[in-house]
Amino acid sequence: MGRTLRADARRNQEQLLAAARDVFTERGADAPLEEIARRAGLGIGTLYRRFSNRQALLRAVVLDALARSGAAAAAALEASPDAFGALARYMHSALDIKVAAVIPALMDQVDLEDPELRAARDQATAPMVAIIDAAHAEESLRPEVTFGDVGLMIVRLAHPLPGSFPADLGRRLAHRHLDLLLAGLRVGSPLENALGDAGLSLEDLQVLGRTR
C-alpha cells in the first residue's frame, strides 16, 4: 500500500476502505467481503486486487482509520481559536470518520503492537494529547477529564443504535449527544464534583490493550 497508485486505483481503494468501515462497524470483522465490494460499487475481484485477503483488508482499515483520526485532530488544533473548540471539532470529526466504531470491532483481529500499527497509533494520538493538554492549560476542560475519558466517550457514541433506528437518525443523535457531553466537560458547567473514579490515561489504555 506504500506505492503510488493510479488515480482510478486510488479511488477504488478509498471506496473499498470507506465501505469496509461501514460494514465492519455494522457486522463485525467476519462480515462478507462481497457486501463490502457491493457497497463500494465494485466487483469482488477489484477488492482482492487491492487487498489479497481479509487480514490485509482489516489491517488497511485500521491503518486508514488511525491516519484519518490523527489528521482530524491536527486539523482541529490548527483551525480552532481555542483548545476546547479544537476538542469539540475533533470529537465531532471522529464520529464522522467512524474510527472509534471500527477499530474496537477489529482490534481482536489485528496485532495493534505490530511496529507499523504502533507507529500509526502514536501518530494518531499525539495531536489528540496536545489538544487535551492545551484545553487543560487554558482551564476550559475539567482537570479530571483524561485522554481515556475522551477516547472512550467517542467509542460509546460511535456505535450504531439498536433496532430499527435509521442510520441517518443515529448519526444525527450521536452528534447531538456529543454536544450534551461537551457541555458537561467544559469548566463552569453545573456538574462540579460530579465525577467519581479517576479516568483512564493514555498509558492505562495501552496497558489494557496489551492484556487483551
URCOR-V805919 format. One record per residue. N is the residue number from 1. RES is the residue in one small letter. PSI is psi in radians with two decimals (* if undefined). BURIAL is I if it has 9 or more other C-alpha atoms within 8 Angstrom, else O. Layout:
n=N res=RES psi=PSI burial=BURIAL
n=N res=RES psi=PSI burial=BURIAL
This chain:
n=1 res=m psi=-0.14 burial=O
n=2 res=g psi=-0.34 burial=O
n=3 res=r psi=2.75 burial=O
n=4 res=t psi=2.31 burial=O
n=5 res=l psi=2.61 burial=O
n=6 res=r psi=2.80 burial=O
n=7 res=a psi=-0.73 burial=O
n=8 res=d psi=-0.67 burial=O
n=9 res=a psi=-0.69 burial=O
n=10 res=r psi=-0.72 burial=I
n=11 res=r psi=-0.77 burial=O
n=12 res=n psi=-0.74 burial=I
n=13 res=q psi=-0.76 burial=I
n=14 res=e psi=-0.71 burial=O
n=15 res=q psi=-0.71 burial=I
n=16 res=l psi=-0.73 burial=I
n=17 res=l psi=-0.71 burial=I
n=18 res=a psi=-0.78 burial=I
n=19 res=a psi=-0.69 burial=I
n=20 res=a psi=-0.68 burial=I
n=21 res=r psi=-0.79 burial=I
n=22 res=d psi=-0.85 burial=I
n=23 res=v psi=-0.76 burial=I
n=24 res=f psi=-0.62 burial=I
n=25 res=t psi=-0.74 burial=I
n=26 res=e psi=-0.66 burial=O
n=27 res=r psi=0.00 burial=O
n=28 res=g psi=3.08 burial=I
n=29 res=a psi=-0.34 burial=I
n=30 res=d psi=0.18 burial=O
n=31 res=a psi=2.57 burial=I
n=32 res=p psi=2.30 burial=O
n=33 res=l psi=-0.49 burial=O
n=34 res=e psi=-0.61 burial=O
n=35 res=e psi=-0.65 burial=I
n=36 res=i psi=-0.81 burial=I
n=37 res=a psi=-0.73 burial=I
n=38 res=r psi=-0.81 burial=I
n=39 res=r psi=-0.51 burial=O
n=40 res=a psi=-0.15 burial=I
n=41 res=g psi=0.47 burial=O
n=42 res=l psi=2.91 burial=I
n=43 res=g psi=2.78 burial=I
n=44 res=i psi=-0.51 burial=I
n=45 res=g psi=-0.66 burial=O
n=46 res=t psi=-0.70 burial=I
n=47 res=l psi=-0.81 burial=I
n=48 res=y psi=-0.42 burial=I
n=49 res=r psi=-0.58 burial=O
n=50 res=r psi=-0.62 burial=O
n=51 res=f psi=2.04 burial=I
n=52 res=s psi=-0.46 burial=I
n=53 res=n psi=3.10 burial=O
n=54 res=r psi=-0.76 burial=O
n=55 res=q psi=-0.68 burial=O
n=56 res=a psi=-0.67 burial=I
n=57 res=l psi=-0.77 burial=I
n=58 res=l psi=-0.80 burial=I
n=59 res=r psi=-0.76 burial=I
n=60 res=a psi=-0.67 burial=I
n=61 res=v psi=-0.76 burial=I
n=62 res=v psi=-0.79 burial=I
n=63 res=l psi=-0.73 burial=I
n=64 res=d psi=-0.74 burial=I
n=65 res=a psi=-0.73 burial=I
n=66 res=l psi=-0.74 burial=I
n=67 res=a psi=-0.73 burial=I
n=68 res=r psi=-0.68 burial=I
n=69 res=s psi=-0.83 burial=I
n=70 res=g psi=-0.72 burial=I
n=71 res=a psi=-0.67 burial=I
n=72 res=a psi=-0.72 burial=I
n=73 res=a psi=-0.77 burial=I
n=74 res=a psi=-0.72 burial=I
n=75 res=a psi=-0.69 burial=O
n=76 res=a psi=-0.72 burial=I
n=77 res=l psi=-0.65 burial=I
n=78 res=e psi=-0.62 burial=O
n=79 res=a psi=-0.37 burial=O
n=80 res=s psi=2.44 burial=I
n=81 res=p psi=-0.30 burial=O
n=82 res=d psi=2.80 burial=O
n=83 res=a psi=-0.64 burial=I
n=84 res=f psi=-0.65 burial=I
n=85 res=g psi=-0.66 burial=I
n=86 res=a psi=-0.70 burial=I
n=87 res=l psi=-0.80 burial=I
n=88 res=a psi=-0.76 burial=I
n=89 res=r psi=-0.77 burial=I
n=90 res=y psi=-0.80 burial=I
n=91 res=m psi=-0.67 burial=I
n=92 res=h psi=-0.72 burial=I
n=93 res=s psi=-0.69 burial=I
n=94 res=a psi=-0.62 burial=I
n=95 res=l psi=-0.73 burial=I
n=96 res=d psi=-0.66 burial=O
n=97 res=i psi=-0.08 burial=I
n=98 res=k psi=0.40 burial=I
n=99 res=v psi=-0.65 burial=I
n=100 res=a psi=-0.20 burial=I
n=101 res=a psi=-0.74 burial=I
n=102 res=v psi=-0.65 burial=I
n=103 res=i psi=-0.78 burial=I
n=104 res=p psi=-0.56 burial=I
n=105 res=a psi=-0.41 burial=I
n=106 res=l psi=-0.11 burial=I
n=107 res=m psi=-0.41 burial=I
n=108 res=d psi=-0.14 burial=O
n=109 res=q psi=-0.14 burial=O
n=110 res=v psi=2.68 burial=I
n=111 res=d psi=1.73 burial=O
n=112 res=l psi=-0.19 burial=O
n=113 res=e psi=-0.04 burial=O
n=114 res=d psi=2.41 burial=O
n=115 res=p psi=-0.74 burial=O
n=116 res=e psi=-0.73 burial=O
n=117 res=l psi=-0.67 burial=I
n=118 res=r psi=-0.74 burial=I
n=119 res=a psi=-0.70 burial=O
n=120 res=a psi=-0.68 burial=I
n=121 res=r psi=-0.77 burial=I
n=122 res=d psi=-0.74 burial=O
n=123 res=q psi=-0.60 burial=I
n=124 res=a psi=-0.64 burial=I
n=125 res=t psi=-0.45 burial=I
n=126 res=a psi=-0.86 burial=I
n=127 res=p psi=-0.50 burial=I
n=128 res=m psi=-0.73 burial=I
n=129 res=v psi=-0.72 burial=I
n=130 res=a psi=-0.70 burial=O
n=131 res=i psi=-0.84 burial=I
n=132 res=i psi=-0.76 burial=I
n=133 res=d psi=-0.73 burial=O
n=134 res=a psi=-0.68 burial=I
n=135 res=a psi=-0.64 burial=I
n=136 res=h psi=-0.73 burial=I
n=137 res=a psi=-0.65 burial=O
n=138 res=e psi=0.00 burial=O
n=139 res=e psi=0.63 burial=I
n=140 res=s psi=-0.39 burial=I
n=141 res=l psi=2.30 burial=I
n=142 res=r psi=2.35 burial=I
n=143 res=p psi=-0.40 burial=O
n=144 res=e psi=-0.29 burial=O
n=145 res=v psi=2.21 burial=I
n=146 res=t psi=3.00 burial=I
n=147 res=f psi=-0.80 burial=I
n=148 res=g psi=-0.66 burial=I
n=149 res=d psi=-0.83 burial=I
n=150 res=v psi=-0.85 burial=I
n=151 res=g psi=-0.76 burial=I
n=152 res=l psi=-0.47 burial=O
n=153 res=m psi=-0.75 burial=O
n=154 res=i psi=-0.71 burial=I
n=155 res=v psi=-0.81 burial=I
n=156 res=r psi=-0.66 burial=O
n=157 res=l psi=-0.36 burial=I
n=158 res=a psi=-0.35 burial=I
n=159 res=h psi=2.49 burial=O
n=160 res=p psi=2.56 burial=O
n=161 res=l psi=2.62 burial=O
n=162 res=p psi=2.92 burial=O
n=163 res=g psi=-2.47 burial=O
n=164 res=s psi=0.28 burial=O
n=165 res=f psi=2.22 burial=O
n=166 res=p psi=2.54 burial=O
n=167 res=a psi=-0.70 burial=O
n=168 res=d psi=-0.68 burial=O
n=169 res=l psi=-0.72 burial=O
n=170 res=g psi=-0.73 burial=I
n=171 res=r psi=-0.75 burial=I
n=172 res=r psi=-0.72 burial=O
n=173 res=l psi=-0.63 burial=O
n=174 res=a psi=-0.74 burial=I
n=175 res=h psi=-0.64 burial=I
n=176 res=r psi=-0.81 burial=O
n=177 res=h psi=-0.56 burial=I
n=178 res=l psi=-0.71 burial=I
n=179 res=d psi=-0.68 burial=O
n=180 res=l psi=-0.73 burial=O
n=181 res=l psi=-0.74 burial=O
n=182 res=l psi=-0.63 burial=I
n=183 res=a psi=-0.61 burial=O
n=184 res=g psi=-0.40 burial=I
n=185 res=l psi=-0.36 burial=I
n=186 res=r psi=2.39 burial=I
n=187 res=v psi=2.37 burial=I
n=188 res=g psi=-0.17 burial=O
n=189 res=s psi=2.75 burial=I
n=190 res=p psi=0.91 burial=O
n=191 res=l psi=0.42 burial=O
n=192 res=e psi=2.39 burial=O
n=193 res=n psi=0.39 burial=O
n=194 res=a psi=-0.25 burial=O
n=195 res=l psi=2.50 burial=O
n=196 res=g psi=-1.80 burial=O
n=197 res=d psi=2.72 burial=O
n=198 res=a psi=2.59 burial=O
n=199 res=g psi=3.05 burial=I
n=200 res=l psi=2.36 burial=I
n=201 res=s psi=3.04 burial=I
n=202 res=l psi=-0.73 burial=O
n=203 res=e psi=-0.69 burial=O
n=204 res=d psi=-0.78 burial=I
n=205 res=l psi=-0.67 burial=I
n=206 res=q psi=-0.69 burial=O
n=207 res=v psi=-0.77 burial=O
n=208 res=l psi=-0.68 burial=O
n=209 res=g psi=-0.61 burial=O
n=210 res=r psi=-0.34 burial=O
n=211 res=t psi=0.03 burial=O
n=212 res=r psi=* burial=O
